Amino acid sequence: MMEQGRMSENKYHTHIEAKTRLLSVDLKELWRYRDLILLFTRRSFVVTYKQTILGPAWIILNPFITSVIYTIVFGGIAGISTNGVPQLLFYMGSNAVWTYFATCFNRTATTFTANAGVFGKVYFPRLTMPISTVLSAAINFAIQLLMFGFFFIYYLAIGEVHPNWFAIPLLFLAVFQLGCLGLGCGVIVSSLTTKYRDLAIVVSFGIQLWMYASPVVYPMSQLEDPLFLHILHVNPVSASMETFRYVLLGTGEISLGWWVLTLVITAALLFFGVILFNKVEKTFMDTV
Amino acid sequence: MSNDIAIKICGLKKMYRLGQIGGGTLTGDLQSWWARIHGREDPNSIIGSDQRSNGTTFMALNGIDLEIRKGEALGIIGRNGAGKSTLLKILSRVTAPTEGYLDIYGRITSMLEVGTGFHGEMTGRENVYMNGAILGMSRAEIDAKMEEIIAFSEVREFIDTPVKRYSSGMYVKLAFSVAAHLDSEIMIMDEVLAVGDIAFQQKCLNKMSSAAKNDGKTVLYVSHNMNTIRQLCSRCIVLDKGKIIFDGEVEDAIALYMNNSAYENPVRDYDGIKRPGWLHSDMLRLSRAEYPGRDSCIFRRGEKVRIAFTWHTNEDVENVGLRFEIQNTDGTPIAAAFSYECYSGKKGQTAAAVFTYDVSGLAPGTYHTIYTFFRRNNFGAGVDLDCMEGMDIIIDDSENKLNWRANVWGHFILPAPEVEFQ
């Protein structure tokens, strides 16, 4: 009896000190709160589409309309080449991938300021919030892929796309990398906005600018200027975007070196972001 | 022995910066910094604020040492700004201390607010899952407790309705039920019981005290409602200016908090003291009250309380009476004694008299008193002429073996019954 009592005591012993180590990210605790992550993810869906007539249909309707507009503006009016890929399919894919990343970034960037009310009253690992945001963005992405697949099968049947089937596993890497990147950038911004609200404004239009600095509405192959090419290679969104096209649409170029660079940048941003987040979450209530 | 400890706090300090924390913006911070190095006035300081206090600090908690044992129900009282909420925030890990450390043995449920994480669009049931998970329960745990939670909350018919349609009472009942059914070892509550109807408040208090007494849970409770503190807590601390100024019996803590001192002066002068605004007449004014021949306000139980009053009249008065009211330390009336039509006097007179009160029924403890001179008007209703807060009465019963538990037995002791065996 005594032994057991002592064991359960150790299990829930918490030591709180003024000074914290820089690397004290408690992943075990995060795992214990996995149910909460799932509930937050679920909540973001349930709440968004309650009291709407079309409900979850909006997940598809919204990007579909955007893709059509892109096709008209960038494909039709501006006449940007898509390397022979059907324009609607090209923009639908680009838009889905970009929306996924932008949602991850945008929503995690307001973690602290948007949830100050809850964070100020009760403790739970704060990282559950941004992680669930990324999860729900990933689910949204999956739903958009279903729509993409619908058109994809049609164009496949009439022989207008030639996917590289063998490279399918790379898609998962791309999805994972973009999620981590969005999370990393988002938590950095959310940590800094606890003190400087300016960033919140910068981010919302910064993401729009970022889109044009990424191969979203144009393929990489359209660039000839070496300076632009360098910028796009360092931009950690480009590799995943091009990979997506390479795998499903059969165009675009990717290389091992480029992917290594992208992964290193992503890992560095995520690592730095989580450390910063972990440091800020202890006392952000005093400055938010 | 160390196994009994639920929370151990050592040298805990929390510092807040006074004035603006940054300008809120990067440019604001740069402006302030630029002004500082050039010796100019900070353009971001609050107008009218004292410059010297800018950049200085404020200790919300200034060295707290505390050990709380398992199964204890600890009350925390103190004025606004004494540091109660800061202490609870650090304990519930919402913010981190500036100095010192604390060890917590067990899971903590903090109820600094009820219904944290409730979302109006979700149904009661969905919110129970959400709220439970935020408080640290797993899905399986919530499933197991769901029936109990719904039953306790008294909102069964509405459980599948979005909570935005709930009345505020229903909302709070549901939220409290979730928190009360957690399997945590330590519960922290910040006046959450101030909501809901009386019956539900009582139910919550009973639930909390049984959790402490029977299940060995540790309860930390902050409130300004002394009756709930009395009912729930077995020990009480008083915080003042970030320090613990008292730690011990609940009644003593409440007496201290209510600004009582056992060594209060047994004499009080009322000349020149402002009267409450509702007194319309200044016909008669109390000028002095005294416990004659005493050096404190402490009386032994059974002793009679003698008070020597001096008063003067500004107009002719007839048939003035004196009402002597006894109150609990938090202002709840306990008893009163009347002296009807005991004085008539001419304008400009000064009178003195000693009144003797038999307070042998009063339970040990500290009491406030109120002296009121009154007379009856032409319609027979009482009209107060002068009303002042009196000297305290502290009934000491240290000779008696049994500690009087005022929270359970009340403040009045009836004479021991006559017993006839047959």
Interface residues (C-beta under 8 A of the other chain):
Chain A: G5 R6 E9 Y12 H13 T14 H15 I16 E17 A18 T20 R32 Y33 D35 L36 L39 R43 V46 V47 K50 Q51 V118 F119 G120 K121 V122 Y123 F124 K195 Y196 R197 D198 K282 T283 M285 D286 T287
Chain B: N3 Y16 I21 G22 G24 T25 L26 T27 D29 K89 I90 S92 R93 V94 T95 A96 P97 T98 E99 G100 Y101 L102 D103 I104 Y105 G106 R107 I108 S110 L112 E113 T116 G117 H119 E121 M122 E126 Y129 M130 A133 I134 L135 G136 M137 S138 R139 P162 E185
